[in-house]
Amino acid sequence: MEPSTALEIVATSGRCSRTATAAGADRIEACEALELGGITPGPEVLDDILEHRPALGVHALLRSRPGDFHYEDAELRVMERQARRLARSGVDGLVLGALDAGGAVDLEAVARMAAAGLEVNPELEITMHRAIDASTDPVASVTQLLALGIHRVLTSGGRDAAGEGLEVIARMAQAADGRIQIMAGGGMRAQDIGPARGAGAAAVHFSAKTHYAGTIRVSEQQVRQLRSTLNALTK
């Protein structure tokens, strides 16, 4: 059973996944090149991350390149192949998104990427990532996504930091009407968890990162603090 507010942590390696899971993460988002905003994890990295699967599993980012979220057909075909490969690997969900040239959610592209993974594993959960924050209207975007059967939306409410976008997050949760889970993330701090829950977020997303020897790793101390904060709020 999913907790009242799930804690999702980004992992770019098996070490990160192991640290996050041991410190109390409920779910892992697997990716690589976090310093570029994250891209689809390669098979070897993903296999390592999957060895340390927390209670709510590992969801893999589907993003073939850094940069904007408007994709050409050739790029979408690459991501369809990546989606099938990720689904075959045993991930529990895909994290994806796309915008059209005008800045609206590209429903056709989103549906194509989701369908590619679901044809391999119909049980996959699909999360729309923070491309929604770059859309022209994040609240309207949630309404549009209802027809696609999306499970979850990761959002900062259209702002750089979720703590500054709580009003929009609340409107997005209202638009979702319980049919899509709203997960607050992006520039999140521990003190933002309570207000995000109050705005209707059913999950929170953190990188909980620290820098070590030129690499980005998950901070065990940060994850434990986040877990403690959530536990105190849900008693």
C-alpha positions in Angstrom: 0.0 0.0 0.0 1.3 3.4 -0.9 2.0 5.7 2.0 -0.1 8.9 2.5 2.8 10.9 1.1 5.5 9.0 -0.8 9.1 10.1 -0.8 10.8 9.8 -4.2 14.6 10.2 -4.5 16.6 10.5 -7.7 19.4 7.9 -8.2 22.1 7.9 -10.9 23.9 4.8 -9.7 23.4 1.6 -7.7 25.3 3.3 -4.8 22.8 6.2 -4.9 19.8 3.8 -5.0 21.2 1.7 -2.1 21.8 4.8 0.0 18.4 6.3 -0.7 16.5 3.0 0.0 18.3 2.3 3.2 17.7 5.9 4.4 13.9 5.7 3.8 13.0 6.4 0.2 9.7 4.9 -1.0 10.5 5.2 -4.7 13.5 5.8 -6.9 13.7 7.8 -10.1 16.6 6.4 -12.1 18.4 8.6 -14.6 21.9 9.6 -15.7 23.6 13.0 -16.2 21.6 14.7 -13.4 23.9 17.8 -13.9 22.2 18.2 -17.3 18.7 17.7 -15.9 18.7 14.0 -16.4 18.6 11.6 -19.3 17.5 8.0 -19.9 19.7 5.6 -17.9 21.9 3.1 -19.8 21.3 -0.6 -19.2 24.3 -1.2 -17.0 23.6 1.7 -14.7 19.9 0.8 -14.5 20.6 -2.9 -13.7 22.7 -1.6 -10.8 20.0 0.7 -9.6 17.4 -2.1 -9.8 19.3 -4.2 -7.4 18.3 -1.8 -4.6 14.6 -1.4 -5.3 12.5 0.3 -2.5 8.9 -0.5 -1.6 7.3 1.5 -4.4 9.9 0.5 -7.0 12.1 2.1 -9.5 10.8 4.5 -12.2 13.1 5.3 -15.0 13.4 8.7 -16.7 12.7 8.6 -20.5 14.6 11.5 -22.0 17.0 10.9 -24.9 18.8 14.3 -24.6 19.1 17.4 -22.4 17.5 20.6 -23.5 13.9 21.5 -24.4 11.0 19.1 -24.5 9.9 19.6 -28.1 11.0 16.4 -30.0 11.2 15.6 -33.7 9.8 12.3 -34.9 13.2 10.7 -35.1 13.8 11.6 -31.5 10.5 10.1 -30.5 11.3 6.9 -32.3 14.5 6.7 -30.2 12.6 7.2 -27.0 10.0 4.6 -28.0 12.9 2.1 -28.3 14.3 3.2 -25.0 10.8 2.8 -23.4 10.6 -0.8 -24.6 14.1 -1.5 -23.3 13.4 0.1 -19.9 10.1 -1.9 -19.6 12.0 -5.1 -20.4 14.6 -4.3 -17.7 11.9 -4.6 -15.0 11.3 -1.0 -14.0 8.0 -0.2 -12.3 7.3 3.0 -14.2 8.4 5.5 -16.8 8.9 9.2 -16.3 8.3 11.1 -19.5 7.0 14.3 -21.2 6.9 16.3 -24.3 5.7 19.7 -25.5 4.6 20.9 -28.9 6.1 23.9 -30.7 3.5 26.2 -29.1 4.4 25.1 -25.6 1.4 22.9 -24.9 1.7 19.3 -23.8 2.2 17.2 -26.9 -0.4 14.6 -26.1 0.4 12.5 -29.2 4.1 12.3 -28.3 3.3 11.5 -24.6 0.9 8.8 -25.7 3.4 7.3 -28.1 6.2 7.0 -25.5 3.8 5.6 -22.9 2.3 3.1 -25.3 5.8 1.8 -26.2 6.5 0.8 -22.6 3.0 -0.4 -21.9 3.1 -2.8 -24.8 5.9 -4.6 -23.0 4.5 -4.3 -19.5 0.9 -3.1 -19.1 1.4 -2.7 -15.4 3.9 0.2 -15.8 3.0 3.5 -14.0 3.4 6.6 -16.2 4.6 9.9 -14.7 4.6 13.2 -16.6 7.8 14.9 -15.6 8.5 18.6 -15.2 8.0 19.4 -18.9 4.6 20.3 -17.6 6.2 23.3 -15.7 7.5 24.6 -19.0 4.1 24.3 -20.6 2.0 27.4 -21.3 -0.6 26.4 -18.7 0.3 23.6 -16.2 -3.3 23.5 -14.8 -4.9 23.1 -18.2 -2.2 20.5 -19.0 -3.3 18.3 -16.1 -6.9 18.4 -17.5 -5.6 17.3 -20.9 -3.6 14.4 -19.4 -6.7 12.9 -17.8 -7.6 11.3 -21.1 -4.3 9.5 -21.4 -4.4 7.5 -18.2 -1.3 9.1 -16.7 -0.8 8.0 -13.1 1.3 10.9 -11.8 2.5 14.4 -12.6 5.8 15.8 -11.2 5.6 19.6 -10.8 7.0 22.7 -9.2 3.8 24.6 -10.0 5.5 26.2 -13.0 8.1 27.9 -10.8 11.9 27.2 -10.3 11.1 25.9 -6.8 8.0 24.0 -5.7 7.8 26.0 -2.6 7.1 29.1 -4.7 4.5 27.3 -6.8 2.2 26.0 -4.1 -0.8 28.0 -5.4 -0.6 26.5 -8.8 0.1 23.0 -7.4 -3.1 23.3 -5.4 -5.0 24.2 -8.6 -3.4 21.3 -10.4 -4.5 18.9 -7.7 -8.0 20.3 -7.9 -7.9 19.8 -11.7 -6.6 16.2 -11.3 -9.7 15.4 -9.2 -8.0 12.4 -7.6 -7.5 10.8 -11.0 -3.9 11.8 -11.4 -1.5 11.9 -8.4 0.3 15.2 -8.0 3.9 15.0 -6.9 5.7 18.1 -5.8 9.3 18.4 -6.8 12.0 20.8 -8.1 14.0 23.0 -5.7 12.2 21.3 -2.8 13.3 21.8 0.8 12.3 19.8 3.8 10.3 22.7 5.1 8.2 22.7 1.9 6.9 19.2 2.5 4.1 20.2 4.9 2.8 23.1 2.7 3.0 20.8 -0.4 0.9 18.2 1.3 -1.5 20.9 2.3 -1.7 22.0 -1.4 -2.8 18.5 -2.4 0.6 16.8 -3.2 0.4 13.1 -2.6 4.1 12.6 -3.1 7.3 14.6 -2.9 10.4 14.4 -5.1 14.0 15.3 -4.1 17.4 14.8 -5.6 18.9 15.0 -2.1 22.2 15.3 -3.8 25.7 15.9 -2.5 29.0 16.4 -4.4 31.8 14.0 -3.8 35.1 13.8 -5.8 33.5 15.5 -8.7 30.4 13.3 -8.8 26.8 13.8 -7.7 25.7 11.3 -5.0 22.7 10.9 -2.8 23.2 12.2 0.7 22.1 9.7 3.3 21.8 12.4 5.9 19.4 14.4 3.7 17.2 11.4 2.9 17.0 10.5 6.6 16.0 14.1 7.4 13.3 14.0 4.7 12.0 10.7 6.0 11.9 12.0 9.5 10.0 15.1 8.4 7.4 13.0 6.5 7.0 10.6 9.4 6.4 13.5 11.8 3.8 15.0 9.5 1.9 11.7 9.0 1.7 10.6 12.7 
